Amino acid sequence: MSKAGRFITFIRLPNLLIIVLTQFLLRCCLFAPFLYNGDTEVMTPFLDFTLLCLATLLITTGGYIINDYFDIRIDEINKPSQLIVGRIIPGRTAIKWHLLLTTLGSLLGFYLAFRVRVLSFGLIFPFTGVLLWFYSAKYKRMLFWGNFIVAFLSALVVLIVYMYEFFWLRLHPDFFADLAPDLWWFGKLFTAYALFAFLVTFYREIIKDMEDVKGDARVGCHTIPIVFGINKSRWIVTALILVTIFLLAYSLLVLYNLTLMLVFWYLLATTLAPMIYLIYRVFKSNTPEEYHIMSNICKIIMVAGVLSMQLIAISK
């Protein structure tokens, strides 16, 4: 693998791009056209929103780096060709980069909290950084908790955009009073996207644990595939996919009743159908390479769900 390829893998560039895409689509395709009807006079300034995205990226990248630091022994077994920390980048350097990125992200978070006059909002960023440290050092190796934390943080990428817009709008009482009724159903829309991100990430993390079971078992991890075995893990993943399918089917029914047929057919083809195919792959896959393909299918489903926001905006 080339140095550029190693760097892209190291910082998980595709994942970072998905985060940026998600947050900007939430702003441009949901908030701007629907809540503000295109009149974005009181909407959060673009610079502030960009800093919010940057803070999210800094904290996330710091989390990836510290995760690689604590996973050196596991990656030596599972992904020796992709090993960077400990081989190319010294462990101490990785820790310094984690602390630097997390500190910068936290400072931006407190600046944004000052902008909306809600100090507790700023605490989200250092809390996330600390949580990522403990996830990498401890919770990732525990039953359930590692998967849950990553899924929760994936949902937080969506919810934090709503939270910041809510706090910013509250600084303008007249506009806030006018838009308060819409904020209720808007909150439900954001919750739906956050729940989608949570569920897809949750079963993707279990699939990744199935892929990495050899190295995880060697270092004493207690992931779902190790504790319950691969066969039972298949059923757990299938159950989570079925829950996601059920909730998505309900959303499709709502879209159908609202005659948003473009979004309806898009989600049916790009998210529901791949999830059904994924269930088939769950019971047919047996090798790390096949589990890796399943993991990538989950990522495609996630991106497809995110891109549906564009069609919702077009259908307005």
N, C-alpha and C positions, 0 to 999 in steps of 0.2 A: 504493500500500500504506500502511495506517495505521501510526502509530508503534508501536502494540502488535504489529502484524503484523511490522514490521521487527525489533523486539526479539526476538520469538519465533524468527524466522529467524536472527537474529544469534547467539543462544546455542544454536541447534538444540534447542529445547525438546522436540520429540518424541523425539529421540535420547537426551536426558538421562532422560526418563521411561522409555524402554525399558531403560536401564541400571539405574535404581532398581527397576523391575519385575523384571528378571532376578535381581538380587542378593537381593531380598526373597523371591522365589519359591524360590530355591535354599535359603534358610534355612528358610522356613516349610513348604515342600512336599516337600523332600528330607531335609535334616538332621533337622529336628524329628520327623517321624513315623517315619522309617525307621532312622536311626542311633541316635536316642535313645528311640524307641518312645513319644514323647510326654512322657517324663521329661527335661525340659530343665534339670535342676539344675546340670549341669556345662557346659552349652552357653555359648557366648560371651554375656556380658551384652548386653542389647538396646541399651544406650547405646553400647557399644563397636562393635557391628555398625552402628549408625546412623552413627557417626563414620567407619567404614570406607567406607560408601556416600557420605558427604559428601566425604571425601577424594578418592574416585574422581570424583565430580561436579566438584569444584573443579579438579582436574588436567585433566579432559576439557574443561571450559568454557574454561580458559586456553588449551588447545590449539586450540579452535575460533577464539578471538579472534586468536591469532598467525597462524593459517592465513589468516584474512581479511586480515590486515595484509600478508602476503607475496603475496597473490593479488589485490591491488588492480588491477593492469594486466590480469590475466586476467578478473576480474569486470566490468571496464569494457566488455569485449567480449561475454562470455557472459551476464552477469546485471546489466546496468546499472540495472534498476529495483530490485534488491535490494542495491545497493552501500551499505554503511554506513560502514566504515572508510575514511577519506579524504574522505568527503562529509559524514557526520553526526558521526562520532567521529574526532578527529584521530589520526594514526598514532602519535604519542608517547603519547597517552592509552591507545590499544589495547595498546601495549607495557607500560605501567605496570599495566594491568589483568591482563595475562597474567602478569607477574612476581608481582603480589600474590596472585592465585588459586593459582598454582603453589607459591608459598612457603607459603601457608596449608595447601594440600593436603599438602605435604611435611612440615610440622610435625605435622599430624595423623597422618601416616604414621609418623613417628618416635615419637610418643606411643603409638600402637598397637603398635609394635615393642617399646617399653619394657614395655608391658602383657604381652606374650607372651615377653619376654626373648630376642628374636631381632633383633639390631640390623640384620642384613642384610635383614630384611623391610622395614624403613623405607626402605632405599635404593631400593626399587622405585619409590617415588613421585617423588623428584627425577629419577631416571633416566628415568622416563616423560615428565616435563615437559621435560627436555633433549631427549629423542628427538623429541617433538612439535615442538620448535623447529627442529631440524635437518631433520625431515621437511618442514615448511612452507618452510624456506629453501632446501633443496637436494634431499632425496631424493624429494619429490613430483614433481620434474621429471625424475627418472631412470627408466630402463627397469626395471620389475619392483619395485624397492625400495620405492617409495611405496605401491603396492598391498599389498605384503607387510607393511609396518610397520602400516598401519591394520588389516589382518586379524589380525595378531598381537596388537595392543592390544585388539581386540574379544574375542579368546579370553581375554585376560588378565582381563577383567571377570569372567569365570566362574571362572577358576583361582584368583584372589586370594581369593575367598570360601572355597574349599577350603583354601588354604594357611593362612589365618588361623585357621580352625576347627581344623585339624591342630595348629598350634603352641599354641593355647589348650588343647586337650585333652591335649597332652603335659605340661602343667604339673600334671596330675592323674594320676600314674602308675597308680593302681589302675584308674581308669576307662579309661585309655588301653590298658592290658593287656587289659581285657575287650573293648574295641571294635576293637582292632587288626586282627583278621581282617576285620571289616566295612569298615574304612577302605580295604582293597585294592580291593574291588569298587566302593566308593563313588568312589574315585579314577578308576576306569574310566568310571563314569557321568558324572562331571564332565568327564572328557576328551572323552567323546562330545559333550556339549553345547558344549564349547569348540571342538572340531573343526568342528561344525556352524556355529558363529558365525564361525570362521575362513574356511571355504569360501564361505559365503553373502556375507560381507563382501568377500572377495577378488574374486568375479566381479561383485559390485555396484560395486566401485571401478573395474573395467575398463569397465563399462557407463557409469558417470559420466564416465570419460575419453572415451568415445565421444560422449557428449552435449556435452562441453566442448572437443572437438578443435579448433574454430576458434580460440578464445582461447589454448589451450595452444600451438598451432603458432605463433601470432603472437609469443609471448614466448620461443620456443626450447625448449619442453619436449620430452622424449623418452619420452612415454608409449607404452604398447603400441599403441594405435590409430594414433599418428603414425609409429612405427618400422615396424610391420608392415602398417599399412593397416586400414581398417574390415573388409574381407572376412575377412582372417586373424584379426582380433580376434573376429569372430563365432564362428569355430571354436574359439578359445581359451576363450571364455566357455562355449560348448557343452560342451567337454571337462570344464571345472570343474563345470558343472551335472550332467553325467553321473556324475562321481565322487561328488558329493553324493548323487545319486539311488541309486547303488549302495550306498553306506554306509547310507543311510536304509532301503533295501530290506532290508539285513541286520538293521538294528535292528527293522524291522517283523516280520521272521521270528522274532526273539527274543521280541518282545511276543506274537506269535501263539502260540508254544510255551508261554509263561507264562500263556496265556489272559487276557491283559490286552486284551480286545477293544475296550473303550471308547477306550483310548489308540491302539490299532491303527487303528481306523476314522477317528479324529480326525486322526492324522498322515497317513493316506492321502489324506484329503479336503482338508486345509488346507496341507499342505507338499509332498507328492509330486505331486499333481495340478497345483498351480500351477507347480512346477518344469518339468513337461512342457509346460505352456502357455507358460512363459517361453522354452523352446527355440524354439517356434513364433514367438514375438515377436522373438527374436534375428534371425531371417532375414527377417522382414517389416518391421521398423522401419528407417527411413532418416533421420528428422528428429530434431533435439534434443528436441522435444516427445515423440516416441515413445520415445526412449531414457529420458526422464525418467519416463514411465509404467512402463517396465521396472524402473527403479531403485526406484520405489515398490512394485512387485510383490515385489521382493527384500526390502524392509522388512516387507511383510505376511508373507512367508514366515518371516522372522526372529521376528516377534512371535508368530506361530502356533506356532513351535517352542518358544519360551519358555513360552507358556501351557500347553503339554502337561504341564508339571510339576504343574499343579493336578490334572489328570486322573489322573496317576500317584499323587498323594496320595489322591485319592478312591477309587482302585481298590485301595488297600492292604487 
